[in-house]
Amino acid sequence: MQAQIQKFVAQRTMMLAAISHDLRTPLTRVRLRGELIDDEIQQAKLFRDVDEMQTMVDGALAFFRGDADEDGDDELRSRGRTADHRQRLRRSGY
């Protein structure tokens, strides 16, 4: 039984490392490409979006690892609602 638990924990750790890499690599690429944007306003908008996605990835990974704080769920939901609201404002021209 102990060996099975150790195997499960090891597999879980490897899976989380792989997911973390797979999610963070594209965000890093986008950030690096953003450095080539000459328009500072557009660049800042892109970096804000990347930072927001990075925060969501970090929160989700912390949740999956089991080390998220108790308010982590509320924070993720709140960020999701904020992002939805921001998108609606952008579409309406604000």
DABEL-V515353 format. One record per residue. N is the residue number from 0. PHI is phi in radians with two decimals (999 if undefined). PSI is psi in degrees with one decimal (NA if undefined). Layout:
n:N phi:PHI psi:PSI
n:N phi:PHI psi:PSI
This chain:
n:0 phi:999 psi:-44.4
n:1 phi:-1.10 psi:-40.2
n:2 phi:-1.11 psi:-38.1
n:3 phi:-1.15 psi:-40.9
n:4 phi:-1.14 psi:-43.5
n:5 phi:-1.09 psi:-40.3
n:6 phi:-1.12 psi:-43.3
n:7 phi:-1.06 psi:-46.0
n:8 phi:-1.11 psi:-41.8
n:9 phi:-1.11 psi:-43.3
n:10 phi:-1.15 psi:-40.6
n:11 phi:-1.08 psi:-43.4
n:12 phi:-1.09 psi:-44.3
n:13 phi:-1.12 psi:-39.9
n:14 phi:-1.11 psi:-44.6
n:15 phi:-1.12 psi:-38.6
n:16 phi:-1.10 psi:-41.9
n:17 phi:-1.15 psi:-44.3
n:18 phi:-1.09 psi:-43.9
n:19 phi:-1.01 psi:-47.1
n:20 phi:-1.10 psi:-46.0
n:21 phi:-1.11 psi:-31.8
n:22 phi:-1.50 psi:-34.1
n:23 phi:-1.42 psi:-29.2
n:24 phi:-1.06 psi:-48.3
n:25 phi:-1.11 psi:-35.0
n:26 phi:-1.13 psi:-38.6
n:27 phi:-1.15 psi:-40.9
n:28 phi:-1.07 psi:-43.7
n:29 phi:-1.10 psi:-42.7
n:30 phi:-1.09 psi:-42.4
n:31 phi:-1.13 psi:-41.0
n:32 phi:-1.15 psi:-33.0
n:33 phi:-1.10 psi:-26.6
n:34 phi:-1.10 psi:-20.9
n:35 phi:-1.52 psi:-5.7
n:36 phi:-1.34 psi:124.3
n:37 phi:-1.36 psi:-33.3
n:38 phi:-1.28 psi:109.9
n:39 phi:-1.10 psi:-33.5
n:40 phi:-1.18 psi:-47.4
n:41 phi:-1.13 psi:-38.3
n:42 phi:-1.09 psi:-44.5
n:43 phi:-1.10 psi:-39.8
n:44 phi:-1.10 psi:-44.2
n:45 phi:-1.08 psi:-45.7
n:46 phi:-1.12 psi:-36.0
n:47 phi:-1.10 psi:-43.7
n:48 phi:-1.10 psi:-42.5
n:49 phi:-1.11 psi:-43.3
n:50 phi:-1.08 psi:-40.1
n:51 phi:-1.12 psi:-44.3
n:52 phi:-1.12 psi:-38.8
n:53 phi:-1.10 psi:-40.3
n:54 phi:-1.10 psi:-41.6
n:55 phi:-1.15 psi:-41.6
n:56 phi:-1.09 psi:-46.9
n:57 phi:-1.05 psi:-42.0
n:58 phi:-1.15 psi:-41.8
n:59 phi:-1.15 psi:-42.6
n:60 phi:-1.15 psi:-38.6
n:61 phi:-1.10 psi:-40.3
n:62 phi:-1.08 psi:-46.2
n:63 phi:-1.15 psi:-33.8
n:64 phi:-1.27 psi:-21.4
n:65 phi:1.57 psi:11.7
n:66 phi:-1.98 psi:19.8
n:67 phi:-1.26 psi:147.4
n:68 phi:-1.26 psi:166.3
n:69 phi:-1.09 psi:-28.3
n:70 phi:-1.56 psi:2.4
n:71 phi:-1.02 psi:-42.5
n:72 phi:-1.06 psi:-46.0
n:73 phi:-1.09 psi:-39.9
n:74 phi:-1.14 psi:-43.0
n:75 phi:-1.10 psi:-43.7
n:76 phi:-1.10 psi:-42.1
n:77 phi:-1.10 psi:-43.6
n:78 phi:-1.10 psi:-38.7
n:79 phi:-1.10 psi:-43.7
n:80 phi:-1.13 psi:-40.0
n:81 phi:-1.10 psi:-43.8
n:82 phi:-1.11 psi:-41.6
n:83 phi:-1.07 psi:-44.9
n:84 phi:-1.11 psi:-42.1
n:85 phi:-1.10 psi:-41.0
n:86 phi:-1.11 psi:-42.8
n:87 phi:-1.07 psi:-40.4
n:88 phi:-1.12 psi:-42.5
n:89 phi:-1.08 psi:-43.3
n:90 phi:-1.14 psi:-30.4
n:91 phi:-1.52 psi:0.9
n:92 phi:1.74 psi:7.7
n:93 phi:-1.61 psi:NA
